[in-house]
Amino acid sequence: MALNVNRNVIDPFYRYKMPRLQAKVEGKGNGIKTVIANMVEIAKALDRPPTYPTKYFGCELGAQTNFDTKNDRYIVNGEHDANKLQDLLDGFIKKFVLCPACDNPETSLSVKRNSQSIQAKCKACGHAFVIDSKHKLSTFILKNPPHPLTFENGNGEKKDPNSPINESTNGFDYKENVSNGNDSDTEWGEPTENEKLTANIGKLVIDKDLDKSVEQRLDMLHQFFIAAKKDGTIKDAVRMLNEAERLELKTKAPILLADVLLDVDVRNQLKAYRDLICTFVKDDQKAQRHFLGGIEQLIQNHKKELLPKAVLIVKDLYDLSLVEEDTILAWAAKPSSKYVKKEFAKEIIRGKVGEVTVEPKTNGVPKPAAAPREEPVKVNDSDGEIDIDDI
C-alpha cells in the first residue's frame, strides 16, 4: 500500500504518495547487511537522489552504507527492521524534503559554495530556507550536490554551465566509484527537464490507475502476474508486492496468485511458490481468506482431480504457514458463496476439511499433534454469510 509522504497527514486522498519501504536482510555474522529493495522508487517519489535517504540511515544508525547504482542496490550494514527504517525515513523527509512553511514535499535543493550552505526553495508556496548544516547528511550533500548547475559564487551569480564541474553530471548520473561502494565522493544531479517530464508523466499514470475501479485494477494486476510468470520474474516477491501495493490491492492479490500459479499439481506448486505467497498473506487474515477463495475456485475448476484431495490441500496451507488455523476453522464453519456457489463450498467442507488435524506451532515449529477430533465441524446451513471485507 502506498503511504503519504508526510505521514502526519491522514487524508487518504493526499496527492503526495510513496511506496512502503521494503528491506531485505542478507548475509550473516560480520557480513550481515540490509538492502533497501525499492529505494529508487522511494527516491523518485521524494524527488531526491536515492543516496541521500540511504546515507541518512547510515548517519542515524551509525552504520556504513554502500551504493551499487548499476543494480539499484542501496545497502546499510547490519540488520535493520523495515518498520524502523520507515520511521527513520520520516525523519529524513521532515528535515530534507518538507517545506517548513506549507508542509508540502515540493522543495528543491541547491548548494551555495562560498558559504557552504544548502539552500532550499518550495515550488508550492515559494518559501526559501536553509537546511540545517549540523546534521551529518548535510556534509554529504555539500560534497555530493544535487544540482551543480545551481552553484552560486560570492556575488550571487550562477556558475557557468560550461564549467568543468558540470561535465560529469547530467541528471541522475553517477561516477564510477559509486558502483564500487564508495559513497564519499559521489556527485549527483537533479533530473534534466526531459527527465522531470518523464517522471511527472509516470506519476500521472499512477494516479490515473488509482482512479480506476477495483475490477479494472484487479484485471491490471492479473495481467501483470501472468506476464511475470511468462517471463520468469514471478518469484521476485518484492516486485510483485510493489505492483499490488501501487494498485492498492495487496489484500485481494492472493486470489489472483492462486489463479496464475496453481493447477492440478497444486500441492507441489504451493511448496514451490511458498515464499511469494507468504509475502502477501503473512499476518493478514483477510488476504488468507481471499487465498482460500482462490483455492475454492481452483478445486471447482478441477473438480474431478482436486475435490478428493481437498482435505490434503487445506492441510498443506496450514503446514506451509500460508493460512492460520483460526482462518481455516472460521472458513470451514461458515461456507460462503463469495467465490463459488455455496453448495459447492459445503461439498468441499463435507469432504471432512473440518476434520483436518493441525499441529499447533510455536515460533513456526510444529508441536506433536493432538488426538484427532471425534466429529467434524458442523456446517451452518443458514443463509447468513460473513463477508471477509467486513472483518
N, C-alpha and C positions, 0 to 999 in steps of 0.2 A: 504494500500500500504506500502511495506517495505521501510524504509528510509536508506540512507547511514549513517553508524556510525559516520563518520566525515562529517557533513552536509555542510562543506565548499567545499567539493568535489562534483561537479555537474555531474560527469560521471555516466550515467545510468548503466554502466557495472561494476561499483565499486564492488569489491568482498565482502566487509565487510558490511553486512546489519543488520538491527534490526527492529523489529515491531514498528509501531507508538504507542505512549503511550496512553493507554485507562484509563481514570479517571472517577470514579462514585461517586457522592456526596450522602451521606447517613445521615439520622438524621436531626434534626433541633434545633434551639436555641443554647444553650451552648454545646449540644452534636453533633453538625454537624461535619462531617469528610469526607475526600476524600480517597477513596480506589483506589489504583493503580492496576487495574484488571489483567494486564498482566506483572507485574513486574518480575515474574520468567523468562518469555520468554526474556524480555529485558536484564536481568542479564546474562542469558546464552549467548546471542549474544555479550555481553561485556566481558565475562569471569570474572565476579566479583560476589560476593555474593549479593543477592537482598537487603540485609540490607544496603549495602553501599550507593547506589543511594537514597534509601528511607531516610536514615539518612541525606544525603546531602541536600535533600529537606527541612528537618526539620531545619537544620542549616541555610540555606539561607532564609527560611521564618519565622524563629523564632517560629516554631511550634513543638509540641510534636509529636513523631512518635511511632507507635506500630507495632509489627510483630507477626502474627499468622501463623507460618510456617505449621502447620498441615492442614490448609485450604488455604494455599497460599494467605493470605491476608496481604497486606502491606499498612499501613494506615498513613496518615498525617492529624492531627487535623485541622479543619477549612475547608472552602470551597475554592477550588483552581481549576482554569480552566486548561483543558488538554493542551492547547497550551502554557500556561505559564509554566507548569511543563516540557513540551517538551523542551522549551528554557533553563530551569534550568538544564535539563539533558545534554544539550550540554556543559554547564559549567563543570559538573562532568566529562564528557568524556575528555574534554580538560585538566583538572587538574589531573585526576587519571587514565586515560586509554591510551590516545595517547602518542606515543613516541615523544619527542620534536625534535629529530634528523630527523626522516623519516615520522612522522605523521601517522604511522600505529598503529592500536589498538592491537598489539600483545605483550603487555607487561605483565609481571608477577610481583607481589609484594611479598616482604618478610620484616620481621621486625628484625632489629638488636637491641637486647635487651639492651645491656650496653649503647649504645649511644642514645637509644630511638629514632631511626630514621627509616623511611620507605624507603627501597631500591627498586628500580625498574630496570628491565632489559628487553630490547626489543628482542624478539625472531627473529624478521625480520632482523634487522641490527646489533644487538649485543651491542647497546648503553646502558650504565649503568648510572643511575642518581638517585637523591634523591628527594622524594616527599616533597613538601612544608609542613613543620611541623606547620606553623602558622594557617592553616585552622582548624576549629573545628572538621571536619571529621577525620583529621589525629589523633587526640586524641582518637576518637572512634576506628580507625583501630589499633592503638597501644594496646588498651585494648582488641580488638577482631581481632587478627591477621589472615590473610588469610591462612597461612600455618605454623603451629607450627614446622613442620619438618625442616624449613629453618632458625630457630633461630640460631644466631651465638654468641659465647662467645667473651670475650675481645681479645682472640688470633686469632680470625677469624676461629675457629674450629666450625663445626656444632654440634648441641646439639645431645645427644644420642637419637636415635629413640625410645628406650625403656623407656625414661624418662617419669614420670607420666604426664607431660604436654601433652603427645600425646595420653593418654589412652582414653580420652573422645571425641577426634576429629578424624574423618576419612572421608575425602571427605567433602561434604556439609552436615555436621551434626550439630545439634543444641542442646544446653542444654535446659532443661525443662522450664527455666524461659523465654525463647524467646516466646513460645506459650502463655504464660500468659501476654504478652505485655511488659515485662521488656526488654528494649533494651540497657541496660548499661553494662552488664557483660557477654555478649554472646561470645562464642568462635566459630570462623568459620574456615573451612578448605577448601583448594582447592580440586578439583576432584582428585581421585586416577587415576592411569594410565588407568585402565579399564573404569572408568567414562569418562575420557578425550576421549578415543577411541570411546565410545558410542556417546558422544556429537559431535565429529567430523563427525561420520557417519551420524548423524542427519542433520548436516549442508550440507553434500554432497547430501543427499536425497532432501533437499530443493532446492539446486542449480540445481539438476538434473530435478526436477519438472518444474522449470522455463525455462529449455531448451526445454520443450515440446511445441507443437503447441497450439494455443489458443483453438482449438477444443478439443484437448486432455485434457487441463486443465479445460475447461468447463465441460467435462464429469466427471472428477475427483470431481469437486465441486458439480455437480448434484448428484452424488452418495453419497457424504458427507452429503448433505441436506436430502436426502432420508433416510439414516441411522439415522440421528439425529431426524427426525420426528418419526421414528420407535421406537427409544429408549427413546423418551420423552425429549430430550435436545434441540429441535429445537428453543425453546424460549430463549435460552441462547444467547442473541444478540451479546455479546462481543466475544464469542467463534465462532459464525458463521461469524462475521465480520473479526476476525483474520485469519480464514482459507481463506476467499475470498481475503484479502489483501496479505496473504502469496503467493497466486497463481496469484496476481496482476489482479484480476477480480472483484474488488468492484463495478465498474460501470455497468458491464454486469450481475452481480449476480441477480438483481431483476427479470429478465425474468425467471431464474431458480426457484426462490422463488414462482413466480406465478404458475409455473407448479407443484411444490411439495405441495404447501399449499392450492391451490384453486380448487374447483369443482363447481357443480351446486348450492351449498349453499354459493356462493362467497360473498354475501352481509354480511352474519353473520361472515364468515371467515376473511373478511377484518378488521372487528372490533376486532376479537379475536387475530389477528396477527399484529395489527397496530404498536405496539412498535417495533417489529422486523423489519418490512418493513421500518419504518421511519429511522431506523439506517442506511439503505442503500441508501435511496432516498432523505433525507433531504438536501435541498440547492444544489441539483445536478440534473440539467435538463436532462443530458444525461441518468442518472440512471432512472429518471422518464419516459423518452421516452422508454427505454427498458422495464420498467414495463408495460407501456401502450401496448407495443408489446406483452407482455405475456398475457395481458387481451384480446387482439385481438385473439390470438391463443386459449385462453380458450373459448371465445364465439364461435369460429369456431368449436371447439371440442364438444360443447354442444349447437349447433345452435338452435335446437328446443326450448330448455328451456330458453336460455340466450339471444338470439337476441332480443326478445321483451322487455327484461329488460336492454338493453344496456345503454339507457339514464340514468336509475337509478344507474347502476353500476358506470358509469363515474362520476355522481354527488356524489356518495359515496366517490370516490377517492379524490374529492375536499374537501368535508365536513370533511374528516378524515385527511386532510393535507398530503395526500400521493402524490398528483400531484398538481402542482401550476396551476393557471388559465392560465397563458401565455403558458404553455406547452400544456394544453388541447386545447386551441384555435388554436395554431400552428399545432397541430396534426389533428384537425378537418378540417382545411383549406387546408391541403396538404396531402391527403391519400398516403400511401406508400405500396410498395409490399415487404418490407424488412422482414415482419413477417408473413403475409398472402397474398393471391392474392389481387391485387389492387381492383378488382371488389368487393371482399367481404369487404374490408376496406371501400369502398364507401357505401356499403349496410349498414354497421354499422352506418356510419355518416348520411346516408339518414334517419335513424331512429330518426332524429332530435336531435342527440347528440349535434349538433352545437347550438341548442336552449336551452341547459341547462342553467338555471338561477343560477349563482353562487352568493353567498353572500360575498361581499367584507369583508376582515378581517383586523383588526388592532390588532397587537400583539396576533394573534391567536384567537381573539374573533369576531365572525361574527357580522356585522352590518345589519340593516334591508335591505332586498334585493331590488334592483332597479326594475322598471317595466320590465316585460318580453319583449324580443325583438319581433318586428313585423315579421321579416323574419329570416330564418335560415342562418347560414354561408354558402356561396356558395362554392361548391367543384370545384376546378380547375381540369379539366379533361385532362390537358396536361400530357405528359409522363415524364416531368421533375420531379425528386424526390429529396428530401433532405435526405441525409444520416446523421443520428443523430451523428455519429462519426466525421463528418466534421464540426460540430458546434463549 
